[in-house]
Amino acid sequence: MHPLHPSMTVEEAVAYFSPGRAEVQEVYSEANEFIGYLTIESISLAMQRGELTRPIREFVVPEVSLHDQEHHASSQSQLHAFFQSPICRIIFNSLYDGVYITDGMGITLFINQAYQRITGISEDEVKGVHMDLLIKQGIISVSASLETIRTKRPVTLIQTIRNGRKIIVSATPVLSSSKEILYVISSVRDITELIRLKHELDSQKLWRQTLQKDAQFPNDLGLENVVIGPATHSLFQLAEKVAKTDAKVLLQGETGVGKSMIAKFIHSRSARSGEIFMELNCAAIPGHLVEAELFGYEPGSFTGALKSGKVGILESAHRGTLFLDEIGDLPLELQVKLLKVVEENQFMRVGSTEIRHVDVRIITATHRDLATLVREGLFREDLYYRLNIVTFDVPPLRQRKEEIVPLLETYLGKFNEKYKENKTMTLECYEWLTNYQWPGNIRELANLVERLIVTTYHDSIDVGDLPSFIQQVFPLSEPASLKEAVARLERSMIAKAIHSHGTTRAAAEALGISQSAIVQKMKKLQMRVENESNE
Ligand SMILES: Nc1ncnc2c1ncn2[C@@H]1O[C@H](COP(=O)(O)OP(=O)(O)OP(=O)(O)O)[C@@H](O)[C@H]1O
């Protein structure tokens, strides 16, 4: 190391005082003339005042007493000796939390094993190194020790380690009798676990809010555990309002979003709730049978008809509510008949000329865009306007993500009860399922939960238990670290290979690794490994 010269900054000079080096350093000018002394005491003071970029000439003293040098040297070296002592190591290494100790200037003296475990930083990398340099090298984002040295107060802050992990650091100064900072002891805790707990708390909070909202709609739907989130709350409010009238309601939305559930809700909140709720899915039966099902028929009116004739769903729903699902699939010729019902409450059974009267509230639903069908001439415009007094656009599940966790919990509870199980889901699993697109919406979600409860062998359902088409979808959230990103990719590739090849042996071959390597990886990635020994 070159000798200290007066234009050097405090920051640059700190390295000259690392543990084991002299406590007093001589300072020489560029022309190699002796200027004076820089003591560890004066540079500590400068650090504590945050004067890192000031030239050291401001802190140089012309002389130092021998007593000062000896006194300081002995207290400092006692301190260093303590941190090197086996008993100190044993004590600090027995702690679960990480410990980081610097001297009064911010030079690292000691880190315990827990710190190394939590951060992946080794003692060799940091010992004798100033905290400022560790920040510059990107090993840590901020330093609680330096903050403590600057403010002379305990400081707690969140620090990001170079591997992306976040830790919470609480630094406490240890002061001499003259209020000089001798060293800073920091306790360090991994907050990944705290973040996980926060996630759990957030989801529970939302769950509670949902339950509270449910309480506003006491569940007399005949359906248990209805999840109403922020995106659907206003729909249920509107449903309750229109339920008090006989206004025609058209429910639009993808399959499985809950259209028929809202229809039932409207019925249950209407003056007709004591009467029957009838449902006909116009797409589920062939067009020519829809007419007979809906309007009924007279004896012998067509081949295959019952001899006694049949009362149609429309007539059966008299005084009640008729829910016509997939109304967009109703054949054009029947649309005219339905228009007559809607406009005049009149209809005729198939094979009859007798006009019958019926008092029915009609609610319709479709996953198709009726306005487009009208433009294409596939749906009657007059009927469209008659049915569409109040439109409900029920959003797909991917647009109401905040309902996914409560729905998963609802269905876990429901199917645990049904199958006498007590299974839970890991937070990572919740995260993946929240990011999944759910093309089949709530129906698909309920089916998946039931399948997972029935097919998994362990109590905690994890990402590895999910079907491969879900595992191939990366969560949208950014992975916290390179390690996590790699784990996700490995998990996805392994799941895909097992799905297409059936066994771990064949999947391993396809991926170019050994069977034991794939099994080991799957265990590490917490994926379900079945029968690997029997393959
Ligand atoms: N808010 C909700 N909370 C809990 N479960 C729900 C909710 N909405 C719908 N479900 C459930 O999701 C499944 C599908 O709902 P529903 O049959 O009402 O959907 P849909 O939109 O009418 O579907 P489709 O158009 O295919 O007939 C049902 O099992 C229903 O009980």
The ligand as a Gaussian input file, in Angstrom:
#p B3LYP/6-31G(d) Opt

LIG

0 1
 N      -69.334000     -16.950000      -6.967000
 C      -69.208000     -18.262000      -6.897000
 N      -68.738000     -18.852000      -5.779000
 C      -68.600000     -20.188000      -5.714000
 N      -68.905000     -21.015000      -6.705000
 C      -69.405000     -20.492000      -7.842000
 C      -69.576000     -19.088000      -7.999000
 N      -70.074000     -18.847000      -9.242000
 C      -70.198000     -20.052000      -9.826000
 N      -69.811000     -21.031000      -8.999000
 C      -69.793000     -22.462000      -9.300000
 O      -69.145000     -22.634000     -10.553000
 C      -69.788000     -23.624000     -11.328000
 C      -70.218000     -23.005000     -12.649000
 O      -71.193000     -22.001000     -12.409000
 P      -72.458000     -21.790000     -13.370000
 O      -73.031000     -23.108000     -13.790000
 O      -73.371000     -20.825000     -12.712000
 O      -71.708000     -21.120000     -14.604000
 P      -72.317000     -20.692000     -16.001000
 O      -71.718000     -19.398000     -16.349000
 O      -73.814000     -20.765000     -15.949000
 O      -71.720000     -21.819000     -16.929000
 P      -72.297000     -22.345000     -18.352000
 O      -72.369000     -21.165000     -19.237000
 O      -71.257000     -23.323000     -18.804000
 O      -73.602000     -22.966000     -18.054000
 C      -70.956000     -24.109000     -10.499000
 O      -70.569000     -25.295000      -9.838000
 C      -71.183000     -23.008000      -9.494000
 O      -71.722000     -23.500000      -8.288000

